[in-house]
C-alpha cells in the first residue's frame, strides 16, 4: 500500500503552527507578527477567534523592497 503525498499549503502550515502555539500552556504571549503572505482571511479569522492580537507587514511598493509599511490590525 502506498501513501499518497498530501500537499500542504503555507496556510495549512500556518494553521498547524498557530494552533500548537495557541494551546501551549507555556506560551505567555497573545500577539503575533507575520508577513502579508500569510494574511489570508482564514488565517486572520483563526487568530481573531483565538482572541489574539496580530500585526502583519506589507510592502508598499513591490518594485522597491526598501520601502516597507507596517499595517497594524487590532481586534
Buried (B, 14 or more C-beta within 10 A) or exposed (E): EEEEEEEEEEBEEBBEEBEEBBEEEEEEEEEBEBEEEBBBEEBBEBBEEBEBBBEBBEBEEEEEEEEEEEEEEEE
